[in-house]
Amino acid sequence: MAGLIQRTATAIDEMWQSIWGDASRGEKIIIAIVLLVTGLAIPVIPIVWIARLIAN
């Protein structure tokens, strides 16, 4: 079970880095606005933070 959680957290971290890490400033602003407007920022950001902690 711990291995599954670790692999899931690593996958989330890699996905987030591929989206956020390669984005320009304008793209980051658009992503942030979309997350805020759709209300996804509330569940997405804490999930990503927790996944990054577990993955690292």
Number of C-alpha atoms within 10 A of each C-alpha: 6 7 8 9 13 16 15 15 22 18 15 19 22 16 13 15 14 11 13 14 11 11 13 10 10 9 13 15 12 12 16 13 13 13 16 12 10 9 11 12 16 11 10 11 12 11 15 17 14 13 22 19 12 15 17 9
